[in-house]
Amino acid sequence: MAMNEKVARETLLVQAIEGADRQGQVLSEDDKKYASSSALELAQWQAAERRTSLTPELFLEKRSQQILKKIVERTPSFAAAIQDRKLLKWMGVALPFAALLLGACADRIGDPHRVDLLSAPLILIVAWNLLVYLGLLTGWFLPKIGRRKPAFAYVQRLGAGKANLPRKLPQALTIALISFVAEWTVISAPLTAARIKRIVHCSAALFALGAVLSLYARGILSEYRAGWESTFLGAEQVHAILTVLFWPAVALFHLHSFSAADIAALRFAEAASPAGGAIWVHLYGATLLLLVIVPRLALAAFAGWQAGKISRNFPIDLNQAYFLKLGAGTGNTAAVLRVFPYSFTLSEQRDKGLHAVAKMLLGESARVMLRPSIAYGEEPQDALQATNLGDPEITLSVALFNLSATPEKENHGAFLDYLSRGSANAVSVLIDESGYAERAGQLAGGAARLSERIAMWRQFCELHDVDVNIVNLLDPGTSRSKQEHGPSPLAGTS
């Protein structure tokens, strides 16, 4: 079962709330346990009704609904703050309609009783769209150029909306909403981009359609005189331009062709018949249909298909420790935390602390699989040669580092990259601060040094695209949250 956009939004919102509500101001432990037990019952009932197996996604959906319902009952103003504002939905209607009206006015610049063969608005419509197609083709053949993420924050925020924070909202909920909007802005960017593309392509098609409809509508009520005039172009040059411009329409619809002599006779100094005007209206209409309207509608349909696909199967990494811990409540087998200490030998007390951290990460039923310590500088492929990194029974693999060590790309980084590439499931990092914190506490400015060292490790793990938690294996209850990366999976889960 996959999460759709609505369920993913609610699930991430609840994650942000539980991460921010460290003091239990919004949700008590009893609230969380009740929500989990109720969600499990509802998920089991729905799975049985549908004759499907219970999945973590279904459990998370029901649990998020239970928690949000409880919060709204206690804080009614929260309902308005989390309402999904369909800005893009309204834009998807308003902008194409406005484009249709603008297109209808585009060719009215000038004399309404004549068809200008060198009509600047109509030629610009065709030329601009051809440039757009060229850019799209370039993007497909050069992915680094064509597949960039949305560059502007205001474009990304179209998918998340602006947080509407009521004045009388608990501090934890305010922090959670700000964190959620920031995360949703990033994670929903591909969906937002697809929806924006659909709107843009649809608007372009309707703009051209408006111009075509305007041409034919005025032809019914007015008598067109077709012709051209130019200071710098002669009949031969105009004939060459129009031959290229109208070639697709003439070839596909077998419309009336024209010679250089015909073009020379259509200077506005000469009189032109209404029949001649109709021919050129058909040529322009067919050209806009073939080169603008049909391609743009096809691109809009493709973008709509992409948006629908993402919306129905929203990309959330359920291998995060937060979700893995909650997923243990679905009754599946006990979660397994596989630990790879790197240049770090655990004492008996730290080993006990590691088991406590495992329960914080993956639930009370979690068990630890502690692997032999990796020697500093040892090649990852040699150190892990006898390890099945793709073992499906492993819930979460973590690399355990000592905060006293200085992260190095060629050693710690190489080990992380190899572990991430080879593991079938999630990979995370644990940094034990116990030894460094004890030494820093005895020095002047020790707290500042500790914070700097933690920030350095977090930045290092971010560069290697792995989740990180700072833990104290001698006192697991003091494990830190990862403020730079959103709510910690160590906090507020049940």
Secondary structure as UniProt FT lines:
FT   HELIX           5..20
FT   TURN            22..23
FT   HELIX           29..50
FT   HELIX           56..74
FT   HELIX           77..81
FT   HELIX           87..106
FT   TURN            107..108
FT   TURN            112..113
FT   STRAND          114..116
FT   TURN            117..118
FT   HELIX           120..141
FT   HELIX           143..146
FT   HELIX           153..160
FT   HELIX           171..187
FT   HELIX           189..221
FT   STRAND          225..228
FT   HELIX           235..253
FT   HELIX           260..264
FT   TURN            265..266
FT   TURN            268..269
FT   HELIX           274..288
FT   HELIX           289..293
FT   HELIX           294..312
FT   TURN            318..319
FT   HELIX           321..327
FT   HELIX           328..330
FT   STRAND          336..342
FT   HELIX           348..362
FT   TURN            364..365
FT   STRAND          367..370
FT   TURN            376..377
FT   HELIX           380..383
FT   TURN            384..386
FT   TURN            389..390
FT   TURN            392..393
FT   STRAND          396..402
FT   TURN            403..404
FT   HELIX           409..413
FT   HELIX           414..422
FT   STRAND          426..432
FT   HELIX           434..440
FT   TURN            441..442
FT   TURN            444..445
FT   HELIX           446..463
FT   TURN            464..465
FT   STRAND          467..471
FT   TURN            473..474
FT   HELIX           476..478
FT   HELIX           483..485
FT   TURN            489..490
//
